[in-house]
Amino acid sequence: MSPPPPGPRATRREWIGLAVLALPCLLYSMNLTVLNLALPRLSEDLTRAPDGTSPAAGAREPELRKRPACSTSSSGTVRETGPP
């Protein structure tokens, strides 16, 4: 049994179309990679005090725990409370 004949080959226009679709995907994935690598440093720089010292880890935790994110009313429905 012989193999089936090969199908039609892609033309130049089809290769250009593939490149037009693949290039933005490649650039987007590179952008996400760079962002994920730089995010810890950016976060550290944004939370640093004006004198250049870094605040203690978890310094904002008590502030965030003051109020629950949602509460239950007397009828049993859950509602969001929002920021203080």
PyMOL Python script that loads the backbone (N, CA, C, O; Angstrom):
from pymol import cmd

cmd.read_pdbstr("""\
ATOM      1  N   MET A   1       0.839  -1.167   0.000  1.00  0.00           N
ATOM      2  CA  MET A   1       0.000   0.000   0.000  1.00  0.00           C
ATOM      3  C   MET A   1       0.889   1.238   0.000  1.00  0.00           C
ATOM      4  O   MET A   1       1.785   1.349   0.837  1.00  0.00           O
ATOM      5  N   SER A   2       0.667   2.132  -0.887  1.00  0.00           N
ATOM      6  CA  SER A   2       1.478   3.343  -0.998  1.00  0.00           C
ATOM      7  C   SER A   2       0.861   4.472  -0.159  1.00  0.00           C
ATOM      8  O   SER A   2      -0.352   4.510   0.049  1.00  0.00           O
ATOM      9  N   PRO A   3       1.710   5.385   0.317  1.00  0.00           N
ATOM     10  CA  PRO A   3       1.186   6.505   1.116  1.00  0.00           C
ATOM     11  C   PRO A   3       0.333   7.425   0.239  1.00  0.00           C
ATOM     12  O   PRO A   3       0.526   7.489  -0.975  1.00  0.00           O
ATOM     13  N   PRO A   4      -0.614   8.139   0.867  1.00  0.00           N
ATOM     14  CA  PRO A   4      -1.456   9.044   0.079  1.00  0.00           C
ATOM     15  C   PRO A   4      -0.618  10.202  -0.459  1.00  0.00           C
ATOM     16  O   PRO A   4       0.394  10.565   0.141  1.00  0.00           O
ATOM     17  N   PRO A   5      -1.027  10.778  -1.575  1.00  0.00           N
ATOM     18  CA  PRO A   5      -0.278  11.914  -2.130  1.00  0.00           C
ATOM     19  C   PRO A   5      -0.374  13.116  -1.175  1.00  0.00           C
ATOM     20  O   PRO A   5      -1.388  13.301  -0.502  1.00  0.00           O
ATOM     21  N   PRO A   6       0.689  13.925  -1.124  1.00  0.00           N
ATOM     22  CA  PRO A   6       0.666  15.089  -0.233  1.00  0.00           C
ATOM     23  C   PRO A   6      -0.394  16.089  -0.687  1.00  0.00           C
ATOM     24  O   PRO A   6      -0.699  16.203  -1.875  1.00  0.00           O
ATOM     25  N   GLY A   7      -0.951  16.813   0.294  1.00  0.00           N
ATOM     26  CA  GLY A   7      -1.958  17.825  -0.009  1.00  0.00           C
ATOM     27  C   GLY A   7      -1.318  19.063  -0.607  1.00  0.00           C
ATOM     28  O   GLY A   7      -0.102  19.110  -0.794  1.00  0.00           O
ATOM     29  N   PRO A   8      -2.123  20.055  -0.903  1.00  0.00           N
ATOM     30  CA  PRO A   8      -1.574  21.291  -1.481  1.00  0.00           C
ATOM     31  C   PRO A   8      -0.674  22.011  -0.478  1.00  0.00           C
ATOM     32  O   PRO A   8      -0.950  22.018   0.722  1.00  0.00           O
ATOM     33  N   ARG A   9       0.371  22.598  -0.966  1.00  0.00           N
ATOM     34  CA  ARG A   9       1.314  23.325  -0.107  1.00  0.00           C
ATOM     35  C   ARG A   9       0.796  24.722   0.166  1.00  0.00           C
ATOM     36  O   ARG A   9       0.037  25.283  -0.624  1.00  0.00           O
ATOM     37  N   ALA A  10       1.214  25.279   1.292  1.00  0.00           N
ATOM     38  CA  ALA A  10       0.802  26.639   1.666  1.00  0.00           C
ATOM     39  C   ALA A  10       1.470  27.640   0.736  1.00  0.00           C
ATOM     40  O   ALA A  10       2.628  27.489   0.349  1.00  0.00           O
ATOM     41  N   THR A  11       0.713  28.653   0.395  1.00  0.00           N
ATOM     42  CA  THR A  11       1.244  29.707  -0.475  1.00  0.00           C
ATOM     43  C   THR A  11       1.895  30.789   0.388  1.00  0.00           C
ATOM     44  O   THR A  11       1.816  30.764   1.617  1.00  0.00           O
ATOM     45  N   ARG A  12       2.530  31.723  -0.283  1.00  0.00           N
ATOM     46  CA  ARG A  12       3.181  32.836   0.415  1.00  0.00           C
ATOM     47  C   ARG A  12       2.163  33.635   1.229  1.00  0.00           C
ATOM     48  O   ARG A  12       2.452  34.068   2.344  1.00  0.00           O
ATOM     49  N   ARG A  13       0.993  33.822   0.673  1.00  0.00           N
ATOM     50  CA  ARG A  13      -0.059  34.590   1.364  1.00  0.00           C
ATOM     51  C   ARG A  13      -0.477  33.893   2.664  1.00  0.00           C
ATOM     52  O   ARG A  13      -0.710  34.557   3.674  1.00  0.00           O
ATOM     53  N   GLU A  14      -0.572  32.586   2.643  1.00  0.00           N
ATOM     54  CA  GLU A  14      -0.952  31.847   3.846  1.00  0.00           C
ATOM     55  C   GLU A  14       0.140  31.915   4.912  1.00  0.00           C
ATOM     56  O   GLU A  14      -0.166  32.002   6.102  1.00  0.00           O
ATOM     57  N   TRP A  15       1.412  31.877   4.501  1.00  0.00           N
ATOM     58  CA  TRP A  15       2.512  32.003   5.457  1.00  0.00           C
ATOM     59  C   TRP A  15       2.526  33.395   6.081  1.00  0.00           C
ATOM     60  O   TRP A  15       2.789  33.536   7.275  1.00  0.00           O
ATOM     61  N   ILE A  16       2.247  34.418   5.285  1.00  0.00           N
ATOM     62  CA  ILE A  16       2.176  35.784   5.818  1.00  0.00           C
ATOM     63  C   ILE A  16       1.022  35.890   6.804  1.00  0.00           C
ATOM     64  O   ILE A  16       1.162  36.526   7.849  1.00  0.00           O
ATOM     65  N   GLY A  17      -0.109  35.283   6.492  1.00  0.00           N
ATOM     66  CA  GLY A  17      -1.251  35.285   7.411  1.00  0.00           C
ATOM     67  C   GLY A  17      -0.908  34.603   8.725  1.00  0.00           C
ATOM     68  O   GLY A  17      -1.295  35.079   9.792  1.00  0.00           O
ATOM     69  N   LEU A  18      -0.187  33.497   8.657  1.00  0.00           N
ATOM     70  CA  LEU A  18       0.240  32.808   9.869  1.00  0.00           C
ATOM     71  C   LEU A  18       1.169  33.694  10.690  1.00  0.00           C
ATOM     72  O   LEU A  18       1.046  33.752  11.914  1.00  0.00           O
ATOM     73  N   ALA A  19       2.095  34.383  10.030  1.00  0.00           N
ATOM     74  CA  ALA A  19       3.015  35.277  10.733  1.00  0.00           C
ATOM     75  C   ALA A  19       2.264  36.436  11.381  1.00  0.00           C
ATOM     76  O   ALA A  19       2.585  36.836  12.500  1.00  0.00           O
ATOM     77  N   VAL A  20       1.274  36.971  10.690  1.00  0.00           N
ATOM     78  CA  VAL A  20       0.480  38.083  11.236  1.00  0.00           C
ATOM     79  C   VAL A  20      -0.272  37.632  12.487  1.00  0.00           C
ATOM     80  O   VAL A  20      -0.442  38.425  13.413  1.00  0.00           O
ATOM     81  N   LEU A  21      -0.718  36.399  12.536  1.00  0.00           N
ATOM     82  CA  LEU A  21      -1.419  35.891  13.708  1.00  0.00           C
ATOM     83  C   LEU A  21      -0.458  35.457  14.819  1.00  0.00           C
ATOM     84  O   LEU A  21      -0.759  35.637  15.998  1.00  0.00           O
ATOM     85  N   ALA A  22       0.678  34.896  14.458  1.00  0.00           N
ATOM     86  CA  ALA A  22       1.600  34.360  15.456  1.00  0.00           C
ATOM     87  C   ALA A  22       2.446  35.438  16.128  1.00  0.00           C
ATOM     88  O   ALA A  22       2.775  35.309  17.307  1.00  0.00           O
ATOM     89  N   LEU A  23       2.802  36.492  15.409  1.00  0.00           N
ATOM     90  CA  LEU A  23       3.671  37.524  15.974  1.00  0.00           C
ATOM     91  C   LEU A  23       3.036  38.224  17.175  1.00  0.00           C
ATOM     92  O   LEU A  23       3.714  38.371  18.193  1.00  0.00           O
ATOM     93  N   PRO A  24       1.784  38.662  17.121  1.00  0.00           N
ATOM     94  CA  PRO A  24       1.196  39.271  18.328  1.00  0.00           C
ATOM     95  C   PRO A  24       1.130  38.295  19.508  1.00  0.00           C
ATOM     96  O   PRO A  24       1.308  38.706  20.655  1.00  0.00           O
ATOM     97  N   CYS A  25       0.880  37.023  19.244  1.00  0.00           N
ATOM     98  CA  CYS A  25       0.856  36.026  20.323  1.00  0.00           C
ATOM     99  C   CYS A  25       2.238  35.912  20.962  1.00  0.00           C
ATOM    100  O   CYS A  25       2.344  35.827  22.185  1.00  0.00           O
ATOM    101  N   LEU A  26       3.275  35.908  20.169  1.00  0.00           N
ATOM    102  CA  LEU A  26       4.636  35.833  20.680  1.00  0.00           C
ATOM    103  C   LEU A  26       4.974  37.072  21.509  1.00  0.00           C
ATOM    104  O   LEU A  26       5.538  36.956  22.597  1.00  0.00           O
ATOM    105  N   LEU A  27       4.630  38.259  20.999  1.00  0.00           N
ATOM    106  CA  LEU A  27       4.918  39.493  21.723  1.00  0.00           C
ATOM    107  C   LEU A  27       4.145  39.551  23.037  1.00  0.00           C
ATOM    108  O   LEU A  27       4.680  40.001  24.050  1.00  0.00           O
ATOM    109  N   TYR A  28       2.893  39.100  23.030  1.00  0.00           N
ATOM    110  CA  TYR A  28       2.073  39.104  24.237  1.00  0.00           C
ATOM    111  C   TYR A  28       2.667  38.163  25.291  1.00  0.00           C
ATOM    112  O   TYR A  28       2.729  38.511  26.470  1.00  0.00           O
ATOM    113  N   SER A  29       3.098  36.986  24.871  1.00  0.00           N
ATOM    114  CA  SER A  29       3.677  36.043  25.837  1.00  0.00           C
ATOM    115  C   SER A  29       4.996  36.573  26.386  1.00  0.00           C
ATOM    116  O   SER A  29       5.293  36.364  27.562  1.00  0.00           O
ATOM    117  N   MET A  30       5.790  37.250  25.570  1.00  0.00           N
ATOM    118  CA  MET A  30       7.032  37.846  26.060  1.00  0.00           C
ATOM    119  C   MET A  30       6.725  38.959  27.056  1.00  0.00           C
ATOM    120  O   MET A  30       7.419  39.099  28.063  1.00  0.00           O
ATOM    121  N   ASN A  31       5.689  39.753  26.781  1.00  0.00           N
ATOM    122  CA  ASN A  31       5.293  40.826  27.675  1.00  0.00           C
ATOM    123  C   ASN A  31       4.878  40.267  29.031  1.00  0.00           C
ATOM    124  O   ASN A  31       5.269  40.806  30.067  1.00  0.00           O
ATOM    125  N   LEU A  32       4.090  39.189  29.037  1.00  0.00           N
ATOM    126  CA  LEU A  32       3.668  38.583  30.299  1.00  0.00           C
ATOM    127  C   LEU A  32       4.850  38.011  31.062  1.00  0.00           C
ATOM    128  O   LEU A  32       4.891  38.096  32.290  1.00  0.00           O
ATOM    129  N   THR A  33       5.806  37.435  30.361  1.00  0.00           N
ATOM    130  CA  THR A  33       6.987  36.886  31.019  1.00  0.00           C
ATOM    131  C   THR A  33       7.785  37.994  31.688  1.00  0.00           C
ATOM    132  O   THR A  33       8.194  37.855  32.841  1.00  0.00           O
ATOM    133  N   VAL A  34       8.009  39.080  30.983  1.00  0.00           N
ATOM    134  CA  VAL A  34       8.756  40.202  31.550  1.00  0.00           C
ATOM    135  C   VAL A  34       8.003  40.789  32.734  1.00  0.00           C
ATOM    136  O   VAL A  34       8.614  41.126  33.749  1.00  0.00           O
ATOM    137  N   LEU A  35       6.690  40.916  32.621  1.00  0.00           N
ATOM    138  CA  LEU A  35       5.897  41.459  33.714  1.00  0.00           C
ATOM    139  C   LEU A  35       5.965  40.562  34.940  1.00  0.00           C
ATOM    140  O   LEU A  35       6.117  41.060  36.056  1.00  0.00           O
ATOM    141  N   ASN A  36       5.856  39.259  34.759  1.00  0.00           N
ATOM    142  CA  ASN A  36       5.924  38.338  35.893  1.00  0.00           C
ATOM    143  C   ASN A  36       7.300  38.343  36.548  1.00  0.00           C
ATOM    144  O   ASN A  36       7.407  38.150  37.759  1.00  0.00           O
ATOM    145  N   LEU A  37       8.343  38.558  35.773  1.00  0.00           N
ATOM    146  CA  LEU A  37       9.678  38.627  36.354  1.00  0.00           C
ATOM    147  C   LEU A  37       9.905  39.948  37.083  1.00  0.00           C
ATOM    148  O   LEU A  37      10.619  39.990  38.085  1.00  0.00           O
ATOM    149  N   ALA A  38       9.306  41.019  36.589  1.00  0.00           N
ATOM    150  CA  ALA A  38       9.533  42.342  37.164  1.00  0.00           C
ATOM    151  C   ALA A  38       8.544  42.693  38.264  1.00  0.00           C
ATOM    152  O   ALA A  38       8.797  43.627  39.026  1.00  0.00           O
ATOM    153  N   LEU A  39       7.431  41.987  38.377  1.00  0.00           N
ATOM    154  CA  LEU A  39       6.385  42.350  39.319  1.00  0.00           C
ATOM    155  C   LEU A  39       6.852  42.378  40.773  1.00  0.00           C
ATOM    156  O   LEU A  39       6.501  43.317  41.486  1.00  0.00           O
ATOM    157  N   PRO A  40       7.620  41.407  41.251  1.00  0.00           N
ATOM    158  CA  PRO A  40       8.067  41.506  42.653  1.00  0.00           C
ATOM    159  C   PRO A  40       8.878  42.770  42.922  1.00  0.00           C
ATOM    160  O   PRO A  40       8.718  43.403  43.966  1.00  0.00           O
ATOM    161  N   ARG A  41       9.732  43.130  42.001  1.00  0.00           N
ATOM    162  CA  ARG A  41      10.550  44.336  42.190  1.00  0.00           C
ATOM    163  C   ARG A  41       9.693  45.590  42.116  1.00  0.00           C
ATOM    164  O   ARG A  41       9.890  46.519  42.899  1.00  0.00           O
ATOM    165  N   LEU A  42       8.743  45.629  41.182  1.00  0.00           N
ATOM    166  CA  LEU A  42       7.857  46.784  41.076  1.00  0.00           C
ATOM    167  C   LEU A  42       7.019  46.933  42.347  1.00  0.00           C
ATOM    168  O   LEU A  42       6.842  48.041  42.854  1.00  0.00           O
ATOM    169  N   SER A  43       6.518  45.842  42.843  1.00  0.00           N
ATOM    170  CA  SER A  43       5.719  45.868  44.069  1.00  0.00           C
ATOM    171  C   SER A  43       6.549  46.370  45.241  1.00  0.00           C
ATOM    172  O   SER A  43       6.075  47.168  46.050  1.00  0.00           O
ATOM    173  N   GLU A  44       7.780  45.903  45.330  1.00  0.00           N
ATOM    174  CA  GLU A  44       8.666  46.349  46.403  1.00  0.00           C
ATOM    175  C   GLU A  44       8.941  47.839  46.290  1.00  0.00           C
ATOM    176  O   GLU A  44       8.933  48.544  47.299  1.00  0.00           O
ATOM    177  N   ASP A  45       9.184  48.331  45.075  1.00  0.00           N
ATOM    178  CA  ASP A  45       9.461  49.748  44.876  1.00  0.00           C
ATOM    179  C   ASP A  45       8.244  50.610  45.211  1.00  0.00           C
ATOM    180  O   ASP A  45       8.389  51.714  45.734  1.00  0.00           O
ATOM    181  N   LEU A  46       7.053  50.110  44.913  1.00  0.00           N
ATOM    182  CA  LEU A  46       5.843  50.891  45.177  1.00  0.00           C
ATOM    183  C   LEU A  46       5.500  50.936  46.657  1.00  0.00           C
ATOM    184  O   LEU A  46       4.856  51.888  47.100  1.00  0.00           O
ATOM    185  N   THR A  47       5.905  49.943  47.436  1.00  0.00           N
ATOM    186  CA  THR A  47       5.603  49.930  48.864  1.00  0.00           C
ATOM    187  C   THR A  47       6.732  50.493  49.709  1.00  0.00           C
ATOM    188  O   THR A  47       6.598  50.597  50.928  1.00  0.00           O
ATOM    189  N   ARG A  48       7.821  50.850  49.093  1.00  0.00           N
ATOM    190  CA  ARG A  48       8.968  51.375  49.843  1.00  0.00           C
ATOM    191  C   ARG A  48       8.645  52.775  50.367  1.00  0.00           C
ATOM    192  O   ARG A  48       8.010  53.575  49.679  1.00  0.00           O
ATOM    193  N   ALA A  49       9.082  53.052  51.572  1.00  0.00           N
ATOM    194  CA  ALA A  49       8.875  54.350  52.196  1.00  0.00           C
ATOM    195  C   ALA A  49       9.755  55.399  51.511  1.00  0.00           C
ATOM    196  O   ALA A  49      10.730  55.045  50.848  1.00  0.00           O
ATOM    197  N   PRO A  50       9.419  56.697  51.663  1.00  0.00           N
ATOM    198  CA  PRO A  50      10.228  57.749  51.022  1.00  0.00           C
ATOM    199  C   PRO A  50      11.684  57.758  51.458  1.00  0.00           C
ATOM    200  O   PRO A  50      12.549  58.186  50.694  1.00  0.00           O
ATOM    201  N   ASP A  51      11.974  57.292  52.673  1.00  0.00           N
ATOM    202  CA  ASP A  51      13.362  57.291  53.116  1.00  0.00           C
ATOM    203  C   ASP A  51      14.155  56.103  52.576  1.00  0.00           C
ATOM    204  O   ASP A  51      15.338  55.959  52.887  1.00  0.00           O
ATOM    205  N   GLY A  52      13.514  55.246  51.767  1.00  0.00           N
ATOM    206  CA  GLY A  52      14.204  54.140  51.130  1.00  0.00           C
ATOM    207  C   GLY A  52      14.114  52.832  51.874  1.00  0.00           C
ATOM    208  O   GLY A  52      14.610  51.813  51.395  1.00  0.00           O
ATOM    209  N   THR A  53      13.485  52.838  53.050  1.00  0.00           N
ATOM    210  CA  THR A  53      13.361  51.597  53.802  1.00  0.00           C
ATOM    211  C   THR A  53      12.114  50.852  53.356  1.00  0.00           C
ATOM    212  O   THR A  53      11.127  51.453  52.932  1.00  0.00           O
ATOM    213  N   SER A  54      12.180  49.556  53.460  1.00  0.00           N
ATOM    214  CA  SER A  54      11.045  48.722  53.089  1.00  0.00           C
ATOM    215  C   SER A  54      10.218  48.459  54.337  1.00  0.00           C
ATOM    216  O   SER A  54      10.779  48.127  55.381  1.00  0.00           O
ATOM    217  N   PRO A  55       8.896  48.598  54.256  1.00  0.00           N
ATOM    218  CA  PRO A  55       8.075  48.349  55.436  1.00  0.00           C
ATOM    219  C   PRO A  55       8.135  46.882  55.840  1.00  0.00           C
ATOM    220  O   PRO A  55       8.450  46.016  55.024  1.00  0.00           O
ATOM    221  N   ALA A  56       7.835  46.616  57.089  1.00  0.00           N
ATOM    222  CA  ALA A  56       7.858  45.233  57.582  1.00  0.00           C
ATOM    223  C   ALA A  56       6.814  44.413  56.859  1.00  0.00           C
ATOM    224  O   ALA A  56       5.751  44.920  56.500  1.00  0.00           O
ATOM    225  N   ALA A  57       7.120  43.140  56.644  1.00  0.00           N
ATOM    226  CA  ALA A  57       6.176  42.256  55.966  1.00  0.00           C
ATOM    227  C   ALA A  57       4.919  42.132  56.807  1.00  0.00           C
ATOM    228  O   ALA A  57       4.983  41.904  58.015  1.00  0.00           O
ATOM    229  N   GLY A  58       3.778  42.284  56.156  1.00  0.00           N
ATOM    230  CA  GLY A  58       2.508  42.139  56.840  1.00  0.00           C
ATOM    231  C   GLY A  58       2.103  43.350  57.663  1.00  0.00           C
ATOM    232  O   GLY A  58       1.216  43.243  58.509  1.00  0.00           O
ATOM    233  N   ALA A  59       2.724  44.491  57.440  1.00  0.00           N
ATOM    234  CA  ALA A  59       2.396  45.675  58.230  1.00  0.00           C
ATOM    235  C   ALA A  59       0.959  46.129  57.994  1.00  0.00           C
ATOM    236  O   ALA A  59       0.358  46.738  58.879  1.00  0.00           O
ATOM    237  N   ARG A  60       0.398  45.849  56.826  1.00  0.00           N
ATOM    238  CA  ARG A  60      -0.961  46.286  56.532  1.00  0.00           C
ATOM    239  C   ARG A  60      -2.003  45.242  56.912  1.00  0.00           C
ATOM    240  O   ARG A  60      -3.200  45.513  56.814  1.00  0.00           O
ATOM    241  N   GLU A  61      -1.584  44.066  57.338  1.00  0.00           N
ATOM    242  CA  GLU A  61      -2.549  43.015  57.635  1.00  0.00           C
ATOM    243  C   GLU A  61      -3.571  43.419  58.687  1.00  0.00           C
ATOM    244  O   GLU A  61      -4.759  43.185  58.463  1.00  0.00           O
ATOM    245  N   PRO A  62      -3.193  44.012  59.829  1.00  0.00           N
ATOM    246  CA  PRO A  62      -4.220  44.389  60.803  1.00  0.00           C
ATOM    247  C   PRO A  62      -5.215  45.385  60.222  1.00  0.00           C
ATOM    248  O   PRO A  62      -6.405  45.336  60.537  1.00  0.00           O
ATOM    249  N   GLU A  63      -4.733  46.283  59.381  1.00  0.00           N
ATOM    250  CA  GLU A  63      -5.613  47.260  58.749  1.00  0.00           C
ATOM    251  C   GLU A  63      -6.647  46.568  57.860  1.00  0.00           C
ATOM    252  O   GLU A  63      -7.807  46.979  57.816  1.00  0.00           O
ATOM    253  N   LEU A  64      -6.228  45.528  57.161  1.00  0.00           N
ATOM    254  CA  LEU A  64      -7.137  44.836  56.264  1.00  0.00           C
ATOM    255  C   LEU A  64      -8.103  43.931  57.016  1.00  0.00           C
ATOM    256  O   LEU A  64      -9.173  43.610  56.499  1.00  0.00           O
ATOM    257  N   ARG A  65      -7.748  43.516  58.219  1.00  0.00           N
ATOM    258  CA  ARG A  65      -8.604  42.610  58.976  1.00  0.00           C
ATOM    259  C   ARG A  65      -9.657  43.329  59.822  1.00  0.00           C
ATOM    260  O   ARG A  65     -10.437  42.665  60.504  1.00  0.00           O
ATOM    261  N   LYS A  66      -9.704  44.637  59.799  1.00  0.00           N
ATOM    262  CA  LYS A  66     -10.647  45.375  60.626  1.00  0.00           C
ATOM    263  C   LYS A  66     -12.092  45.028  60.309  1.00  0.00           C
ATOM    264  O   LYS A  66     -12.923  44.916  61.210  1.00  0.00           O
ATOM    265  N   ARG A  67     -12.387  44.857  59.025  1.00  0.00           N
ATOM    266  CA  ARG A  67     -13.754  44.630  58.598  1.00  0.00           C
ATOM    267  C   ARG A  67     -13.819  43.446  57.665  1.00  0.00           C
ATOM    268  O   ARG A  67     -12.941  43.301  56.814  1.00  0.00           O
ATOM    269  N   PRO A  68     -14.818  42.592  57.784  1.00  0.00           N
ATOM    270  CA  PRO A  68     -14.932  41.483  56.837  1.00  0.00           C
ATOM    271  C   PRO A  68     -15.323  42.001  55.460  1.00  0.00           C
ATOM    272  O   PRO A  68     -15.906  43.077  55.328  1.00  0.00           O
ATOM    273  N   ALA A  69     -14.995  41.224  54.445  1.00  0.00           N
ATOM    274  CA  ALA A  69     -15.306  41.629  53.076  1.00  0.00           C
ATOM    275  C   ALA A  69     -16.792  41.545  52.794  1.00  0.00           C
ATOM    276  O   ALA A  69     -17.295  42.253  51.922  1.00  0.00           O
ATOM    277  N   CYS A  70     -17.505  40.693  53.516  1.00  0.00           N
ATOM    278  CA  CYS A  70     -18.938  40.596  53.330  1.00  0.00           C
ATOM    279  C   CYS A  70     -19.585  40.281  54.671  1.00  0.00           C
ATOM    280  O   CYS A  70     -18.921  39.817  55.597  1.00  0.00           O
ATOM    281  N   SER A  71     -20.861  40.531  54.765  1.00  0.00           N
ATOM    282  CA  SER A  71     -21.576  40.244  56.007  1.00  0.00           C
ATOM    283  C   SER A  71     -22.912  39.607  55.671  1.00  0.00           C
ATOM    284  O   SER A  71     -23.401  39.704  54.546  1.00  0.00           O
ATOM    285  N   THR A  72     -23.490  38.957  56.663  1.00  0.00           N
ATOM    286  CA  THR A  72     -24.779  38.303  56.471  1.00  0.00           C
ATOM    287  C   THR A  72     -25.848  39.123  57.167  1.00  0.00           C
ATOM    288  O   THR A  72     -25.716  39.459  58.344  1.00  0.00           O
ATOM    289  N   SER A  73     -26.901  39.444  56.444  1.00  0.00           N
ATOM    290  CA  SER A  73     -27.993  40.204  57.048  1.00  0.00           C
ATOM    291  C   SER A  73     -28.909  39.272  57.821  1.00  0.00           C
ATOM    292  O   SER A  73     -28.734  38.054  57.786  1.00  0.00           O
ATOM    293  N   SER A  74     -29.886  39.841  58.520  1.00  0.00           N
ATOM    294  CA  SER A  74     -30.804  39.037  59.339  1.00  0.00           C
ATOM    295  C   SER A  74     -31.653  38.108  58.476  1.00  0.00           C
ATOM    296  O   SER A  74     -32.128  37.083  58.965  1.00  0.00           O
ATOM    297  N   SER A  75     -31.853  38.445  57.207  1.00  0.00           N
ATOM    298  CA  SER A  75     -32.647  37.588  56.333  1.00  0.00           C
ATOM    299  C   SER A  75     -31.822  36.445  55.746  1.00  0.00           C
ATOM    300  O   SER A  75     -32.360  35.576  55.060  1.00  0.00           O
ATOM    301  N   GLY A  76     -30.511  36.446  56.016  1.00  0.00           N
ATOM    302  CA  GLY A  76     -29.666  35.359  55.545  1.00  0.00           C
ATOM    303  C   GLY A  76     -28.984  35.635  54.221  1.00  0.00           C
ATOM    304  O   GLY A  76     -28.254  34.779  53.722  1.00  0.00           O
ATOM    305  N   THR A  77     -29.199  36.800  53.637  1.00  0.00           N
ATOM    306  CA  THR A  77     -28.550  37.121  52.374  1.00  0.00           C
ATOM    307  C   THR A  77     -27.170  37.702  52.649  1.00  0.00           C
ATOM    308  O   THR A  77     -26.970  38.391  53.650  1.00  0.00           O
ATOM    309  N   VAL A  78     -26.239  37.430  51.780  1.00  0.00           N
ATOM    310  CA  VAL A  78     -24.876  37.910  51.934  1.00  0.00           C
ATOM    311  C   VAL A  78     -24.722  39.158  51.095  1.00  0.00           C
ATOM    312  O   VAL A  78     -25.116  39.186  49.929  1.00  0.00           O
ATOM    313  N   ARG A  79     -24.144  40.199  51.692  1.00  0.00           N
ATOM    314  CA  ARG A  79     -23.926  41.430  50.945  1.00  0.00           C
ATOM    315  C   ARG A  79     -22.474  41.868  51.149  1.00  0.00           C
ATOM    316  O   ARG A  79     -21.871  41.618  52.193  1.00  0.00           O
ATOM    317  N   GLU A  80     -21.933  42.524  50.129  1.00  0.00           N
ATOM    318  CA  GLU A  80     -20.562  43.040  50.246  1.00  0.00           C
ATOM    319  C   GLU A  80     -20.579  44.329  51.017  1.00  0.00           C
ATOM    320  O   GLU A  80     -21.487  45.146  50.855  1.00  0.00           O
ATOM    321  N   THR A  81     -19.570  44.523  51.865  1.00  0.00           N
ATOM    322  CA  THR A  81     -19.533  45.740  52.673  1.00  0.00           C
ATOM    323  C   THR A  81     -18.702  46.835  52.010  1.00  0.00           C
ATOM    324  O   THR A  81     -18.928  48.016  52.274  1.00  0.00           O
ATOM    325  N   GLY A  82     -17.758  46.475  51.164  1.00  0.00           N
ATOM    326  CA  GLY A  82     -16.936  47.477  50.481  1.00  0.00           C
ATOM    327  C   GLY A  82     -15.835  47.998  51.371  1.00  0.00           C
ATOM    328  O   GLY A  82     -15.704  47.565  52.516  1.00  0.00           O
ATOM    329  N   PRO A  83     -15.037  48.928  50.860  1.00  0.00           N
ATOM    330  CA  PRO A  83     -13.922  49.472  51.640  1.00  0.00           C
ATOM    331  C   PRO A  83     -14.429  50.374  52.762  1.00  0.00           C
ATOM    332  O   PRO A  83     -15.519  50.934  52.652  1.00  0.00           O
ATOM    333  N   PRO A  84     -13.654  50.524  53.843  1.00  0.00           N
ATOM    334  CA  PRO A  84     -14.087  51.362  54.971  1.00  0.00           C
ATOM    335  C   PRO A  84     -14.157  52.818  54.601  1.00  0.00           C
ATOM    336  O   PRO A  84     -14.504  53.652  55.438  1.00  0.00           O
TER     337      PRO A  84
END
""", "prot")
cmd.dss("prot")
cmd.show_as("cartoon", "prot")
cmd.util.cbc("prot")
cmd.orient("prot")
